[in-house]
Amino acid sequence: MESKKMCLGLFTGSVDKLTAAGVVISGAAAMDMKVDIYVLLQGARAFRKDIGDDAGKLQMAENPALKEEFMESLKNLKVKTWVEFFREAKEITDVKIHICGLAGKIWGGEKLDDFIDLADDICGIGAYLSSAEEADINLFI
Amino acid sequence: MTAEELQGLKVTKSVDARGTACPGPLLEAKKAIGTIMPGEIMEVLSADEGTKVDIPKWCTKQGHEYLGTIEESGYFRIFLKKS
């Protein structure tokens, strides 16, 4: 059986939505899906080497006042950080992380090396849409 | 299978995922299934309510046979046979 393919447009740079994306791709990994992630605008900032898991540098997408409660609950429930979710999914299944070139430049990342080691390449919108066209599941977070 | 039949199964691999929330138990199951042979039985222990829905669905998609769930005090024992 050929594995299903998921294409995720990851626009967000918010810690709550990045965590949700991490849970979704973990599920995809458990189901042996092939996952292509296209990291767009705000997402590329979160993927910068000096940001990543540093939640102090990330905002909440929903109700900023709840950030402290959210982070505390994640810790108590032993939920992985968003970067750990992405890393584990990559270890289990074929997950490729593509950084949008324009987004990278906006946040001062010109080269692959400027981003956390999970990023596979820097690409353009054509690559994203080609992948989206072929995917069984398309998500935009 | 009845709870009694499930109790009597010879379990090759027991995965204790009670310390993790979703998607932890599913990922633990995914990692452990590779360590047993087709026809062997695995149980997943989870305190996460969602797992008893997730694992049967996952079995259907992956082709494994879901055998049933026993509800213990504060956690679930979910049984499946590897295809």
Backbone of each chain as ProteinMPNN parsed JSONL, in Angstrom:
{"seq_chain_A": "MESKKMCLGLFTGSVDKLTAAGVVISGAAAMDMKVDIYVLLQGARAFRKDIGDDAGKLQMAENPALKEEFMESLKNLKVKTWVEFFREAKEITDVKIHICGLAGKIWGGEKLDDFIDLADDICGIGAYLSSAEEADINLFI", "coords_chain_A": {"N_chain_A": [[0.849, -1.198, 0.0], [0.645, 2.12, -0.954], [2.009, 4.919, 0.755], [0.053, 7.488, 2.308], [-0.081, 10.997, 1.594], [0.665, 14.015, 3.238], [0.293, 17.502, 3.141], [1.434, 20.376, 4.609], [0.875, 23.712, 5.152], [2.636, 25.897, 6.953], [2.059, 28.596, 8.491], [2.017, 29.893, 10.911], [3.633, 31.454, 13.745], [3.214, 31.096, 16.322], [3.19, 29.84, 19.634], [1.127, 28.167, 20.567], [-0.27, 27.317, 18.268], [1.849, 26.136, 16.871], [2.382, 24.017, 18.527], [0.019, 22.565, 18.215], [0.315, 21.904, 15.502], [2.495, 20.244, 15.751], [1.358, 18.068, 17.119], [-0.434, 17.147, 15.192], [1.291, 16.377, 13.058], [2.64, 14.391, 14.345], [0.671, 12.467, 14.601], [0.334, 11.887, 11.911], [2.785, 10.76, 11.428], [2.605, 8.446, 12.979], [0.831, 7.093, 11.439], [2.237, 6.456, 9.242], [2.353, 8.331, 7.183], [3.557, 10.353, 4.456], [5.071, 13.426, 4.881], [5.039, 16.771, 3.938], [6.219, 19.855, 4.829], [5.65, 23.229, 4.535], [7.153, 26.072, 5.444], [5.975, 29.109, 6.193], [5.733, 32.733, 6.2], [5.362, 33.866, 9.335], [6.03, 31.505, 10.495], [8.622, 30.922, 9.655], [10.141, 32.614, 11.183], [9.887, 31.485, 13.73], [11.303, 29.181, 13.265], [13.86, 30.02, 13.246], [17.25, 29.693, 14.309], [17.893, 30.957, 16.746], [15.504, 31.128, 18.015], [13.194, 28.979, 17.915], [12.634, 26.597, 20.34], [12.463, 28.435, 22.37], [10.225, 29.617, 24.21], [9.693, 32.053, 25.303], [10.149, 33.857, 23.34], [8.121, 33.548, 21.618], [4.73, 34.117, 20.625], [1.223, 33.808, 21.631], [-1.365, 32.539, 19.556], [-4.036, 32.639, 20.081], [-5.83, 34.399, 22.532], [-3.57, 35.974, 24.312], [-3.267, 36.351, 27.036], [-3.494, 33.91, 28.189], [-1.163, 32.533, 27.996], [0.754, 31.828, 29.987], [-0.645, 29.99, 31.579], [-1.139, 28.046, 29.663], [1.497, 27.179, 28.945], [2.322, 26.187, 31.389], [0.499, 24.106, 31.812], [1.172, 22.398, 29.671], [3.666, 21.594, 30.52], [3.072, 20.267, 32.941], [1.551, 18.161, 31.965], [3.426, 16.76, 30.693], [3.845, 17.226, 27.983], [5.443, 17.294, 24.865], [7.742, 19.805, 23.591], [7.115, 22.036, 20.818], [9.185, 21.831, 18.944], [10.367, 19.425, 19.661], [8.261, 17.666, 19.05], [8.226, 17.902, 16.235], [10.782, 16.965, 15.672], [10.7, 14.303, 16.583], [8.706, 13.243, 14.914], [10.029, 13.38, 12.49], [11.921, 11.447, 12.883], [10.447, 9.16, 12.781], [8.903, 9.006, 10.422], [8.753, 9.945, 6.897], [9.38, 13.072, 6.858], [9.569, 16.194, 5.498], [10.957, 19.384, 5.772], [10.447, 22.506, 4.565], [11.684, 25.702, 4.055], [10.253, 28.778, 3.336], [11.674, 30.925, 1.004], [11.365, 33.754, 0.82], [10.162, 34.363, 3.282], [12.185, 33.603, 5.0], [14.117, 35.533, 4.414], [12.805, 37.847, 5.247], [12.917, 37.61, 7.999], [15.598, 37.656, 8.445], [17.022, 35.347, 7.739], [19.081, 33.875, 5.604], [20.343, 31.602, 4.741], [20.183, 27.975, 4.865], [21.437, 27.139, 7.137], [20.838, 29.074, 8.977], [18.599, 28.341, 10.238], [16.813, 26.095, 12.53], [18.06, 22.748, 12.948], [16.235, 20.992, 11.831], [15.201, 21.813, 9.458], [15.029, 21.186, 5.975], [15.404, 22.301, 3.414], [15.507, 25.392, 1.479], [12.894, 26.938, -0.183], [10.596, 27.829, -2.867], [7.323, 29.212, -3.713], [6.323, 27.663, -5.757], [7.174, 25.065, -5.296], [5.757, 24.455, -2.99], [3.065, 24.545, -3.902], [3.106, 22.552, -5.844], [3.501, 20.297, -4.293], [1.204, 20.441, -2.701], [-0.753, 19.976, -4.57], [-0.447, 17.305, -5.135], [-0.97, 16.057, -2.755], [-2.769, 13.97, -0.359], [-3.95, 14.951, 1.887], [-4.46, 18.251, 2.792], [-3.332, 20.854, 4.797], [-3.505, 23.957, 6.537], [-1.921, 25.883, 8.78]], "CA_chain_A": [[0.0, 0.0, 0.0], [1.439, 3.35, -1.014], [1.673, 5.76, 1.901], [-0.68, 8.724, 2.033], [0.772, 12.171, 1.679], [0.084, 15.21, 3.842], [1.009, 18.746, 2.865], [1.082, 21.353, 5.634], [1.36, 25.087, 5.055], [2.792, 26.313, 8.35], [2.201, 30.054, 8.505], [2.043, 30.443, 12.266], [4.835, 31.512, 14.569], [2.686, 31.147, 17.686], [3.536, 28.601, 20.327], [-0.028, 27.27, 20.687], [-0.531, 26.68, 16.968], [2.988, 25.274, 16.537], [2.188, 22.791, 19.308], [-1.047, 21.825, 17.525], [0.91, 21.346, 14.285], [3.342, 19.138, 16.2], [0.493, 16.923, 17.425], [-0.976, 16.652, 13.916], [2.293, 15.633, 12.273], [2.945, 13.164, 15.092], [-0.353, 11.511, 14.181], [0.668, 11.491, 10.536], [3.953, 9.865, 11.535], [2.126, 7.158, 13.49], [0.086, 6.43, 10.366], [3.167, 6.257, 8.119], [2.149, 9.253, 6.058], [4.685, 11.173, 4.037], [4.657, 14.783, 5.223], [5.787, 17.919, 3.429], [5.841, 21.059, 5.562], [6.152, 24.472, 3.948], [7.177, 27.041, 6.533], [5.707, 30.41, 5.593], [6.001, 33.955, 6.961], [5.681, 33.87, 10.773], [6.629, 30.21, 10.827], [10.068, 30.966, 9.412], [10.77, 33.279, 12.339], [9.961, 30.491, 14.81], [12.316, 28.178, 12.905], [15.214, 30.566, 13.343], [18.056, 28.987, 15.313], [17.907, 31.638, 18.048], [14.148, 31.162, 18.579], [12.851, 27.567, 18.154], [11.935, 26.212, 21.569], [12.487, 29.511, 23.365], [8.825, 30.063, 24.219], [9.675, 33.466, 25.684], [10.228, 34.664, 22.119], [6.963, 33.227, 20.781], [3.461, 34.588, 21.162], [0.07, 32.926, 21.498], [-2.269, 32.976, 18.484], [-5.32, 32.906, 20.723], [-5.772, 34.975, 23.888], [-2.215, 36.063, 24.86], [-3.296, 36.322, 28.502], [-3.495, 32.519, 28.652], [0.106, 31.867, 27.654], [1.396, 31.23, 31.159], [-1.438, 28.811, 31.943], [-0.907, 27.068, 28.593], [2.838, 26.618, 29.057], [2.361, 25.431, 32.645], [-0.246, 22.862, 31.59], [1.977, 21.521, 28.804], [4.739, 21.043, 31.354], [2.48, 19.313, 33.888], [1.076, 16.981, 31.226], [4.63, 16.215, 30.04], [3.705, 17.344, 26.529], [6.698, 17.729, 24.255], [7.74, 21.133, 22.973], [6.788, 21.901, 19.389], [10.377, 21.383, 18.206], [10.518, 17.991, 19.953], [7.257, 16.958, 18.236], [8.689, 17.878, 14.847], [11.976, 16.122, 15.598], [10.305, 12.899, 16.723], [7.988, 12.85, 13.691], [11.048, 13.176, 11.44], [12.62, 10.186, 13.151], [9.538, 8.034, 12.542], [8.412, 8.921, 9.045], [9.402, 10.826, 5.936], [8.912, 14.451, 7.023], [10.518, 17.163, 4.934], [10.613, 20.741, 6.177], [10.938, 23.457, 3.568], [11.525, 27.082, 4.504], [9.973, 29.73, 2.256], [12.823, 31.819, 0.853], [10.996, 35.137, 1.141], [9.945, 34.442, 4.733], [13.51, 33.555, 5.62], [14.77, 36.843, 4.245], [12.107, 38.837, 6.077], [13.376, 37.465, 9.391], [17.066, 37.655, 8.52], [17.616, 34.025, 7.512], [19.385, 33.74, 4.175], [20.844, 30.255, 4.44], [19.596, 26.868, 5.622], [22.143, 27.073, 8.415], [20.285, 30.066, 9.904], [17.393, 27.756, 10.833], [17.077, 24.912, 13.341], [18.588, 21.658, 12.111], [15.17, 20.169, 11.255], [14.871, 22.326, 8.124], [15.705, 20.429, 4.924], [15.846, 23.175, 2.326], [14.803, 26.661, 1.293], [12.242, 26.783, -1.478], [9.658, 28.866, -3.279], [5.893, 28.894, -3.703], [6.05, 26.62, -6.748], [7.381, 23.766, -4.656], [4.624, 24.259, -2.075], [1.837, 24.243, -4.631], [3.246, 21.238, -6.491], [3.28, 19.296, -3.253], [-0.204, 20.53, -2.294], [-1.566, 19.39, -5.631], [-0.309, 15.839, -5.091], [-1.219, 15.512, -1.415], [-4.092, 13.449, -0.004], [-4.468, 15.836, 2.933], [-3.844, 19.578, 2.807], [-3.653, 21.65, 5.983], [-2.848, 25.266, 6.636], [-2.013, 26.278, 10.196]], "C_chain_A": [[0.88, 1.242, 0.0], [1.019, 4.271, 0.127], [0.956, 7.032, 1.456], [0.247, 9.914, 2.237], [0.017, 13.357, 2.277], [0.953, 16.422, 3.504], [0.511, 19.799, 3.855], [1.717, 22.702, 5.321], [1.425, 25.633, 6.472], [3.111, 27.803, 8.396], [2.528, 30.569, 9.903], [3.431, 30.477, 12.897], [4.442, 31.548, 16.035], [2.828, 29.792, 18.361], [2.345, 27.641, 20.453], [-0.313, 26.555, 19.36], [0.62, 25.774, 16.534], [2.874, 23.947, 17.288], [1.111, 21.923, 18.653], [-0.502, 21.172, 16.255], [1.778, 20.142, 14.639], [2.533, 17.886, 16.488], [-0.029, 16.3, 16.121], [0.077, 15.861, 13.145], [2.765, 14.381, 13.015], [1.949, 12.076, 14.719], [-0.07, 10.993, 12.786], [1.835, 10.508, 10.545], [3.507, 8.479, 11.995], [1.409, 6.377, 12.405], [0.92, 6.285, 9.093], [2.907, 7.161, 6.927], [3.467, 9.933, 5.706], [4.237, 12.62, 4.244], [5.602, 15.82, 4.624], [5.301, 19.151, 4.176], [6.48, 22.274, 4.896], [6.008, 25.58, 4.981], [7.096, 28.443, 5.937], [5.908, 31.533, 6.615], [6.342, 33.839, 8.457], [6.364, 32.57, 11.203], [8.145, 30.239, 10.686], [10.808, 31.657, 10.555], [10.939, 32.275, 13.479], [11.051, 29.457, 14.541], [13.737, 28.725, 12.963], [15.953, 29.912, 14.507], [17.964, 29.622, 16.693], [16.508, 31.73, 18.666], [13.697, 29.731, 18.89], [12.033, 27.341, 19.421], [11.9, 27.298, 22.632], [11.109, 30.187, 23.403], [8.7, 31.532, 24.605], [9.683, 34.384, 24.477], [9.053, 34.397, 21.179], [5.688, 33.737, 21.44], [2.414, 33.473, 21.127], [-0.776, 33.452, 20.341], [-3.606, 33.39, 19.083], [-5.051, 33.461, 22.112], [-4.39, 34.979, 24.568], [-2.179, 35.943, 26.387], [-3.208, 34.89, 29.047], [-2.161, 31.811, 28.455], [0.727, 31.144, 28.853], [0.69, 29.937, 31.571], [-1.198, 27.674, 30.948], [0.449, 26.377, 28.765], [2.954, 25.742, 30.313], [1.658, 24.079, 32.483], [0.535, 21.885, 30.724], [3.039, 20.813, 29.631], [4.181, 19.964, 32.297], [2.038, 18.029, 33.204], [2.223, 16.265, 30.506], [4.473, 16.193, 28.514], [5.024, 17.871, 25.964], [6.595, 19.175, 23.765], [7.463, 20.952, 21.481], [7.979, 21.392, 18.594], [10.598, 19.878, 18.434], [9.504, 17.148, 19.164], [7.743, 16.802, 16.794], [9.867, 16.913, 14.698], [11.587, 14.639, 15.649], [9.574, 12.405, 15.472], [8.984, 12.571, 12.564], [11.782, 11.858, 11.621], [11.772, 8.986, 12.75], [9.156, 7.893, 11.074], [9.155, 9.919, 8.16], [8.775, 12.225, 6.036], [9.979, 15.382, 6.449], [10.035, 18.569, 5.285], [11.291, 21.729, 5.243], [10.668, 24.882, 4.063], [11.29, 27.976, 3.29], [11.099, 30.774, 2.2], [12.52, 33.257, 1.233], [10.846, 35.313, 2.648], [11.274, 34.457, 5.462], [14.165, 34.916, 5.585], [14.125, 37.898, 5.137], [12.637, 38.799, 7.513], [14.881, 37.289, 9.489], [17.711, 36.289, 8.377], [17.834, 33.794, 6.028], [19.717, 32.298, 3.809], [20.169, 29.216, 5.333], [20.169, 26.814, 7.041], [21.613, 28.094, 9.436], [19.076, 29.503, 10.67], [17.731, 26.5, 11.644], [17.319, 23.703, 12.436], [17.518, 20.751, 11.502], [14.832, 20.589, 9.824], [15.685, 21.597, 7.065], [16.191, 21.291, 3.774], [15.068, 24.484, 2.349], [14.174, 26.604, -0.084], [11.263, 27.917, -1.754], [8.233, 28.352, -3.323], [5.546, 27.774, -4.686], [6.161, 25.227, -6.144], [6.209, 23.445, -3.737], [3.384, 23.827, -2.844], [1.904, 22.902, -5.359], [2.959, 20.132, -5.491], [1.81, 19.26, -2.848], [-1.106, 19.827, -3.302], [-1.562, 17.862, -5.568], [-0.774, 15.223, -3.783], [-2.637, 14.974, -1.243], [-4.76, 14.344, 1.025], [-3.715, 17.156, 2.861], [-4.298, 20.347, 4.038], [-2.911, 22.971, 5.928], [-3.034, 25.751, 8.07], [-1.259, 27.581, 10.395]], "O_chain_A": [[1.754, 1.395, 0.853], [-0.167, 4.396, 0.433], [1.216, 7.574, 0.381], [1.234, 9.832, 2.967], [-1.108, 13.664, 1.883], [2.181, 16.366, 3.573], [-0.686, 20.078, 3.929], [2.94, 22.821, 5.235], [0.395, 25.812, 7.121], [4.271, 28.212, 8.346], [3.236, 31.565, 10.054], [4.283, 29.636, 12.612], [5.222, 31.971, 16.888], [2.618, 28.744, 17.75], [2.536, 26.425, 20.445], [-0.564, 25.35, 19.331], [0.387, 24.749, 15.893], [3.221, 22.891, 16.759], [1.262, 20.706, 18.546], [-0.82, 20.019, 15.964], [1.794, 19.144, 13.918], [2.951, 16.777, 16.153], [-0.059, 15.078, 15.975], [-0.219, 14.782, 12.63], [3.233, 13.425, 12.396], [2.318, 10.915, 14.542], [-0.218, 9.802, 12.513], [1.867, 9.552, 9.771], [3.967, 7.465, 11.472], [1.378, 5.147, 12.435], [0.389, 6.026, 8.013], [3.206, 6.797, 5.789], [4.364, 10.069, 6.539], [3.142, 12.996, 3.826], [6.819, 15.739, 4.793], [4.11, 19.461, 4.16], [7.697, 22.333, 4.719], [4.9, 25.976, 5.344], [8.021, 28.904, 5.267], [6.224, 31.269, 7.775], [7.518, 33.724, 8.802], [7.162, 32.545, 12.14], [8.864, 29.653, 11.496], [11.955, 31.328, 10.855], [11.991, 32.215, 14.115], [11.65, 28.921, 15.474], [14.702, 27.989, 12.755], [15.367, 29.616, 15.548], [17.957, 28.916, 17.702], [16.34, 32.34, 19.721], [13.81, 29.304, 20.039], [10.908, 27.822, 19.557], [11.344, 27.078, 23.708], [10.868, 31.185, 22.724], [7.709, 32.181, 24.269], [9.278, 35.543, 24.564], [8.992, 34.948, 20.08], [5.586, 33.781, 22.666], [2.673, 32.362, 20.665], [-0.895, 34.664, 20.159], [-4.225, 34.362, 18.649], [-4.123, 33.017, 22.788], [-4.085, 34.061, 25.329], [-1.187, 35.49, 26.959], [-2.889, 34.684, 30.218], [-2.047, 30.615, 28.722], [1.167, 29.999, 28.744], [1.33, 28.93, 31.872], [-1.072, 26.509, 31.326], [0.538, 25.15, 28.735], [3.6, 24.694, 30.296], [2.147, 23.049, 32.948], [0.561, 20.686, 31.002], [3.284, 19.616, 29.478], [4.758, 18.884, 32.426], [2.133, 16.944, 33.778], [2.005, 15.282, 29.797], [4.915, 15.257, 27.847], [5.635, 18.781, 26.525], [5.5, 19.695, 23.553], [7.566, 19.845, 20.952], [7.808, 20.603, 17.665], [10.969, 19.153, 17.511], [9.83, 16.066, 18.675], [7.678, 15.718, 16.214], [9.945, 16.15, 13.736], [12.08, 13.829, 14.864], [9.797, 11.281, 15.023], [8.801, 11.638, 11.782], [12.211, 11.231, 10.653], [12.301, 7.925, 12.418], [9.094, 6.782, 10.547], [10.053, 10.633, 8.608], [7.773, 12.517, 5.383], [11.137, 15.355, 6.866], [8.86, 18.897, 5.116], [12.517, 21.786, 5.138], [9.545, 25.211, 4.442], [12.053, 27.929, 2.325], [11.428, 31.412, 3.2], [13.328, 33.91, 1.894], [11.337, 36.285, 3.222], [11.473, 35.214, 6.412], [14.698, 35.396, 6.586], [14.813, 38.741, 5.713], [12.785, 39.839, 8.156], [15.386, 36.822, 10.509], [18.832, 36.085, 8.844], [16.886, 33.547, 5.284], [19.412, 31.835, 2.71], [19.657, 29.533, 6.407], [19.473, 26.487, 8.002], [21.909, 27.987, 10.626], [18.596, 30.113, 11.626], [18.799, 25.913, 11.472], [16.84, 23.652, 11.303], [17.843, 19.84, 10.741], [14.248, 19.814, 9.067], [16.891, 21.406, 7.228], [17.263, 21.047, 3.218], [14.12, 24.663, 3.114], [14.845, 26.258, -1.056], [11.13, 28.846, -0.959], [7.971, 27.191, -3.007], [4.591, 27.028, -4.473], [5.363, 24.336, -6.433], [5.724, 22.313, -3.704], [2.728, 22.853, -2.475], [0.9, 22.2, -5.482], [2.268, 19.16, -5.796], [1.235, 18.186, -2.672], [-2.085, 19.175, -2.939], [-2.552, 17.214, -5.908], [-0.955, 14.008, -3.697], [-3.578, 15.445, -1.881], [-5.983, 14.483, 1.04], [-2.484, 17.18, 2.867], [-5.495, 20.477, 4.296], [-1.832, 23.078, 5.345], [-4.155, 25.997, 8.516], [-1.205, 28.099, 11.51]]}, "seq_chain_B": "MTAEELQGLKVTKSVDARGTACPGPLLEAKKAIGTIMPGEIMEVLSADEGTKVDIPKWCTKQGHEYLGTIEESGYFRIFLKKS", "coords_chain_B": {"N_chain_B": [[-13.802, -9.361, 21.557], [-14.285, -10.783, 24.826], [-13.799, -9.362, 28.131], [-12.689, -11.305, 29.735], [-11.562, -13.077, 27.888], [-9.667, -11.375, 26.775], [-8.045, -10.934, 29.001], [-6.872, -13.401, 29.178], [-5.088, -13.553, 27.083], [-1.932, -14.155, 25.454], [0.407, -11.904, 25.861], [2.825, -10.382, 23.937], [4.149, -7.981, 23.909], [4.102, -5.278, 26.078], [3.098, -2.017, 26.299], [3.691, 0.71, 28.16], [2.141, 3.577, 28.346], [1.174, 5.379, 30.1], [2.145, 7.669, 31.235], [1.971, 9.703, 29.429], [0.331, 12.226, 27.431], [-2.028, 12.565, 24.68], [-0.298, 13.112, 21.626], [1.154, 10.957, 22.615], [0.639, 8.113, 23.49], [-0.129, 6.911, 21.037], [2.128, 7.285, 19.446], [3.957, 5.805, 20.939], [2.863, 3.281, 20.605], [3.187, 2.985, 17.858], [5.985, 2.954, 17.663], [6.57, 0.663, 19.106], [5.343, -1.433, 17.756], [6.936, -2.25, 15.739], [8.728, -3.906, 16.949], [7.707, -6.394, 17.387], [6.556, -9.616, 16.093], [4.547, -10.512, 13.158], [1.262, -11.583, 13.986], [1.75, -11.732, 16.646], [0.836, -10.425, 19.912], [0.07, -7.226, 21.228], [-0.209, -4.995, 23.967], [-1.471, -1.809, 24.895], [-1.039, 0.473, 27.414], [-2.859, 3.1, 28.628], [-3.684, 6.247, 30.04], [-5.124, 8.074, 28.857], [-8.087, 9.221, 27.658], [-8.731, 9.503, 24.945], [-7.164, 7.651, 23.623], [-8.374, 5.141, 23.492], [-10.055, 5.353, 21.408], [-8.402, 6.19, 19.375], [-6.467, 4.107, 18.937], [-7.918, 1.777, 17.923], [-8.769, 2.908, 15.438], [-6.335, 3.478, 14.28], [-5.338, 0.888, 14.046], [-7.095, -0.116, 12.079], [-6.347, 1.437, 9.865], [-3.683, 0.705, 9.592], [-3.798, -1.955, 9.226], [-3.662, -3.788, 11.302], [-5.052, -6.035, 13.801], [-7.554, -5.036, 15.885], [-8.284, -5.962, 19.133], [-9.66, -5.488, 21.517], [-10.635, -3.663, 24.537], [-9.785, -3.247, 27.916], [-11.085, -1.747, 30.766], [-9.349, -0.439, 33.327], [-8.739, 0.675, 36.724], [-8.502, 3.962, 36.38], [-7.019, 3.786, 34.036], [-6.61, 2.45, 30.647], [-6.453, -0.767, 29.063], [-5.408, -1.685, 26.036], [-5.791, -3.911, 23.443], [-4.125, -5.476, 20.697], [-3.512, -7.275, 17.62], [-0.673, -7.869, 15.702], [-0.441, -7.468, 12.177]], "CA_chain_B": [[-13.417, -10.306, 22.617], [-14.743, -10.4, 26.166], [-12.716, -8.973, 29.034], [-12.022, -12.533, 30.194], [-10.709, -13.561, 26.788], [-8.531, -10.453, 26.676], [-7.176, -11.212, 30.162], [-6.164, -14.665, 28.973], [-4.2, -13.498, 25.913], [-0.486, -14.135, 25.677], [0.875, -10.611, 25.356], [4.258, -10.378, 23.653], [4.728, -6.661, 24.203], [3.22, -4.362, 26.808], [3.612, -0.646, 26.173], [3.104, 1.539, 29.217], [2.158, 4.988, 27.907], [0.298, 6.095, 31.032], [2.725, 8.956, 31.632], [1.932, 10.687, 28.348], [-0.949, 12.641, 26.856], [-2.098, 12.482, 23.226], [-0.29, 11.871, 20.85], [2.151, 10.051, 23.171], [0.346, 6.681, 23.409], [-0.15, 6.469, 19.636], [3.519, 7.221, 18.998], [4.574, 4.67, 21.641], [2.367, 2.087, 19.921], [3.827, 2.958, 16.539], [7.39, 2.564, 17.816], [6.676, -0.69, 19.66], [4.801, -2.456, 16.847], [8.06, -2.721, 14.933], [9.585, -4.825, 17.713], [7.094, -7.723, 17.502], [6.354, -10.322, 14.825], [3.149, -10.661, 12.763], [0.547, -12.617, 14.736], [1.96, -11.53, 18.079], [-0.121, -9.496, 20.517], [0.619, -6.095, 21.978], [-1.196, -4.196, 24.7], [-1.054, -0.434, 25.165], [-1.653, 1.015, 28.624], [-2.975, 4.545, 28.489], [-4.644, 6.916, 30.928], [-5.704, 9.119, 28.013], [-9.407, 8.789, 27.168], [-8.747, 9.479, 23.48], [-6.396, 6.525, 23.074], [-9.213, 3.975, 23.207], [-10.64, 5.588, 20.084], [-7.286, 6.324, 18.426], [-5.767, 2.854, 18.604], [-8.704, 0.984, 16.959], [-8.725, 3.568, 14.112], [-4.971, 3.291, 13.787], [-5.264, -0.518, 13.631], [-7.812, -0.248, 10.81], [-5.534, 2.044, 8.811], [-2.403, 0.022, 9.448], [-4.046, -3.36, 8.916], [-3.564, -4.672, 12.476], [-6.37, -6.435, 14.305], [-7.892, -4.529, 17.216], [-8.931, -7.081, 19.836], [-10.58, -5.016, 22.555], [-10.097, -2.791, 25.586], [-10.226, -3.467, 29.3], [-10.963, -0.52, 31.538], [-8.874, -0.631, 34.697], [-8.96, 1.867, 37.527], [-7.672, 5.101, 35.98], [-6.352, 3.631, 32.728], [-7.156, 1.452, 29.723], [-5.538, -1.743, 28.438], [-5.915, -1.815, 24.67], [-5.11, -5.068, 22.861], [-4.161, -5.631, 19.243], [-2.649, -8.304, 17.029], [0.05, -7.334, 14.548], [-0.721, -8.192, 10.924]], "C_chain_B": [[-13.947, -9.841, 23.97], [-13.532, -10.033, 27.027], [-11.948, -10.207, 29.502], [-11.091, -13.095, 29.133], [-9.464, -12.678, 26.654], [-7.517, -10.713, 27.803], [-6.3, -12.435, 29.907], [-5.175, -14.659, 27.822], [-2.734, -13.536, 26.319], [0.061, -12.86, 25.016], [2.388, -10.628, 25.171], [4.891, -9.059, 24.102], [3.695, -5.81, 24.935], [3.853, -2.971, 26.784], [2.921, 0.217, 27.222], [3.235, 3.01, 28.845], [1.325, 5.848, 28.856], [0.841, 7.462, 31.443], [2.569, 10.032, 30.578], [0.501, 11.002, 27.914], [-0.881, 12.447, 25.349], [-1.093, 13.463, 22.627], [0.685, 10.82, 21.371], [1.832, 8.571, 23.028], [0.358, 6.127, 21.975], [1.284, 6.321, 19.103], [4.249, 6.055, 19.665], [4.158, 3.359, 20.965], [3.065, 1.906, 18.577], [5.275, 2.462, 16.639], [7.5, 1.099, 18.245], [6.246, -1.767, 18.665], [5.921, -3.052, 15.977], [8.929, -3.754, 15.644], [8.967, -6.211, 17.873], [6.832, -8.315, 16.118], [4.863, -10.35, 14.465], [2.49, -11.822, 13.525], [0.713, -12.471, 16.241], [1.048, -10.408, 18.593], [0.577, -8.431, 21.352], [-0.525, -5.469, 22.777], [-0.608, -2.821, 24.948], [-1.796, 0.028, 26.413], [-1.679, 2.531, 28.496], [-4.004, 5.1, 29.458], [-5.389, 8.014, 30.16], [-6.991, 8.59, 27.362], [-9.421, 8.609, 25.645], [-8.079, 8.254, 22.879], [-7.29, 5.344, 22.718], [-10.032, 4.159, 21.928], [-9.534, 5.566, 19.024], [-6.711, 4.985, 17.972], [-6.611, 1.97, 17.663], [-8.681, 1.581, 15.542], [-7.359, 3.325, 13.472], [-4.8, 1.851, 13.293], [-5.921, -0.714, 12.265], [-6.953, 0.274, 9.662], [-4.27, 1.251, 8.538], [-2.563, -1.467, 9.145], [-3.881, -4.306, 10.09], [-4.968, -4.983, 12.989], [-6.564, -5.902, 15.724], [-8.698, -5.603, 17.932], [-9.916, -6.639, 20.912], [-9.856, -4.219, 23.628], [-10.654, -3.21, 26.947], [-10.039, -2.158, 30.05], [-10.555, -0.864, 32.963], [-9.144, 0.655, 35.477], [-7.992, 2.972, 37.108], [-6.908, 4.938, 34.686], [-7.025, 2.533, 31.899], [-6.061, 0.493, 29.27], [-6.128, -2.062, 27.068], [-5.099, -2.891, 23.952], [-5.221, -5.093, 21.338], [-3.201, -6.723, 18.801], [-1.989, -7.73, 15.785], [-0.243, -8.146, 13.287], [0.581, -8.571, 10.234]], "O_chain_B": [[-14.045, -8.64, 24.225], [-12.393, -10.355, 26.689], [-10.726, -10.174, 29.649], [-9.979, -13.531, 29.43], [-8.356, -13.172, 26.446], [-6.306, -10.712, 27.584], [-5.154, -12.504, 30.35], [-4.486, -15.655, 27.6], [-2.345, -13.028, 27.371], [0.16, -12.761, 23.793], [3.139, -10.858, 26.119], [6.014, -9.029, 24.605], [2.566, -5.644, 24.474], [4.997, -2.785, 27.198], [1.709, 0.424, 27.169], [4.296, 3.613, 29.006], [0.831, 6.909, 28.473], [0.097, 8.31, 31.937], [2.99, 11.168, 30.796], [-0.402, 10.172, 28.014], [0.191, 12.196, 24.799], [-1.04, 14.597, 23.101], [1.015, 9.882, 20.646], [2.655, 7.824, 22.499], [0.804, 5.004, 21.741], [1.605, 5.359, 18.406], [5.067, 5.39, 19.03], [4.971, 2.454, 20.776], [3.477, 0.803, 18.218], [5.731, 1.664, 15.82], [8.401, 0.382, 17.809], [6.735, -2.895, 18.727], [5.849, -4.202, 15.545], [9.768, -4.401, 15.017], [9.602, -7.111, 18.422], [6.878, -7.613, 15.108], [4.01, -10.228, 15.344], [3.077, -12.892, 13.684], [-0.073, -13.011, 17.019], [0.562, -9.571, 17.832], [1.536, -8.701, 22.075], [-1.665, -5.421, 22.315], [0.592, -2.677, 25.182], [-3.025, -0.017, 26.468], [-0.646, 3.165, 28.281], [-5.06, 4.504, 29.672], [-6.171, 8.774, 30.731], [-6.959, 7.62, 26.604], [-10.043, 7.683, 25.125], [-8.39, 7.861, 21.755], [-7.013, 4.622, 21.76], [-10.633, 3.205, 21.432], [-9.698, 5.01, 17.937], [-6.498, 4.757, 16.781], [-6.069, 1.454, 16.686], [-8.583, 0.844, 14.561], [-7.253, 3.01, 12.287], [-4.191, 1.619, 12.248], [-5.372, -1.395, 11.399], [-6.844, -0.367, 8.617], [-3.833, 1.137, 7.393], [-1.587, -2.156, 8.845], [-3.951, -5.521, 9.904], [-5.935, -4.296, 12.662], [-5.833, -6.27, 16.643], [-9.688, -6.099, 17.394], [-10.893, -7.335, 21.188], [-8.629, -4.113, 23.627], [-11.844, -3.487, 27.09], [-8.979, -1.536, 29.983], [-11.307, -1.493, 33.708], [-9.712, 1.606, 34.942], [-6.808, 2.926, 37.44], [-6.21, 5.862, 34.268], [-7.884, 1.797, 32.385], [-4.902, 0.878, 29.113], [-7.212, -2.637, 26.962], [-3.875, -2.798, 23.861], [-6.265, -4.774, 20.768], [-2.232, -7.054, 19.484], [-2.661, -7.173, 14.917], [-0.286, -9.375, 13.333], [0.558, -9.185, 9.167]]}, "name": "protein", "num_of_chains": 2, "seq": "MESKKMCLGLFTGSVDKLTAAGVVISGAAAMDMKVDIYVLLQGARAFRKDIGDDAGKLQMAENPALKEEFMESLKNLKVKTWVEFFREAKEITDVKIHICGLAGKIWGGEKLDDFIDLADDICGIGAYLSSAEEADINLFIMTAEELQGLKVTKSVDARGTACPGPLLEAKKAIGTIMPGEIMEVLSADEGTKVDIPKWCTKQGHEYLGTIEESGYFRIFLKKS"}
